[in-house]
Amino acid sequence: MGLNVVVGITGGIAAYKAVGVVRELVLAGHDVHVVPTEAALRFVGTPTLEAISRNPVTADLYDGVAEVRHVALGQRADLIVIAPATADFLAKLANGFAGDLLGTTVLASEAPLVVAPAMHTEMWRNAATQANVATLLARGVTFVGPASGQLTGTDSGPGRMSEPHDIVAAALAVVQDTARPGDLAGKRVVVTAGGTREPLDPVRFLGNRSSGKQGAAIAAAAAARGASVTLIAANLETRTPAGCGVVPVSTTAELRAAVLDAAEGADLVVMAAAVADFRPADVSEGKIKKDDSGSGLTLELVRNPDILAELGQRPHAGTTLVGFAAETEPDDERLLELGRDKRRRKGADFLVVNRVGWNDGFAADENRIVVVGPDDAVVDRAHGDKLSVAHRILDAVLADRR
């Protein structure tokens, strides 16, 4: 179920990045209401914010007086995110000022509050700002950043607003931790992520386009819900989530050995990695040279072990096994049938089906999935950023297994 989210935007140059925050929240299925300050509208226009949020936008405290809008927005909110949060706004927030629509919305709400500061380094380090930050932290406000990097002009240092994806992930984690209070506490979860690589020689390999973002998001979501998580990471092209034990691997054989060891006694195993089906029959000890004669290169490939099927065919009472099927099939019904067939053949309890292509699925920040359950029924469909999709997958598995 989507959240009612208020995104406050204050008057700093980083306001343009707030559009990305709003967009990610909308794509994740949330109802987003943008409340800019008058100064923020000097950087980003109302039409842009309305188009991205799909809701009316106003900064006027006296609009919608009949419905007491300056209070109602805060009362209805499940989450409030302020990005960017200027030094001026942090000062007002710490002292309870409510002189505009954003100030009254925050003051009238009991929802979790997440702020992403953005200002010049000297302003961030100023004793007054740091005192305001300490006050807000003591009240339970969550801070995301600021990051260190290029600021306005030639300045560089701490004070740069965090990236939209990081802000959204941190903000949703605050709510999700509250909404799902430790429903995986005491559970052991194993997640594979990334793509395996099969070497041809010391410098070349056969691989795939998986970045590991979805698997890493599942590991992060499980850890946030209290699980003890082992992430088996095959050549990740994304950051490793905090709170997880990480086992780095490269080839399918290495991944197989790590999974079979970690899966013993696990409560949940999620096979999200893209595993190579074949590997070269022979690996050259030296670099394979280009043939000056212009003739081609013929490779003999042999089949890799099917790790998901091996796990599924073993007795695994007490362990829920979740597989993934990345398919290029354009027809929705045929795609679903491929997923159902794979679940049955592999012996998985659940199968997460997603369509991939040149521009879909792999390496993207969003995903669209269907979860097939033990009786081949569709237990959930989800579309959005990969962290929200990860939580939906866990929700579906836990709901069916209760």
Secondary structure, DSSP 8 states (H G I E B T S, - for coil): ---EEEEEE-SSTTHHHHHHHHHHHHHTT-EEEEEE-TTGGGTS-HHHHHHHHSS-----TTTTGGGTHHHHHHHH-SEEEEEEE-HHHHHHHHTT---SHHHHHHHT--S-EEEEE---HHHHHSHHHHHHHHHHHHTT-EE---EEEE-STT-EEEEE---HHHHHHHHHHHHHHHHSTTTTTT-EEEEEEEB--EESSSS-EE-----SHHHHHHHHHHHHTT-EEEEEEES-SS---TTEEEEEE-SHHHHHHHHHHHTTT-SEEEE-SB--SEEESS--SS-----TT-------EEE---HHHHHHHS--TT-EEEEEEEE----HHHHHHHHHHHHHHHT-SEEEEEE--SSSSTT-SEEEEEEE-TTS-EEEEEEEEHHHHHHHHHHHHHHHH-
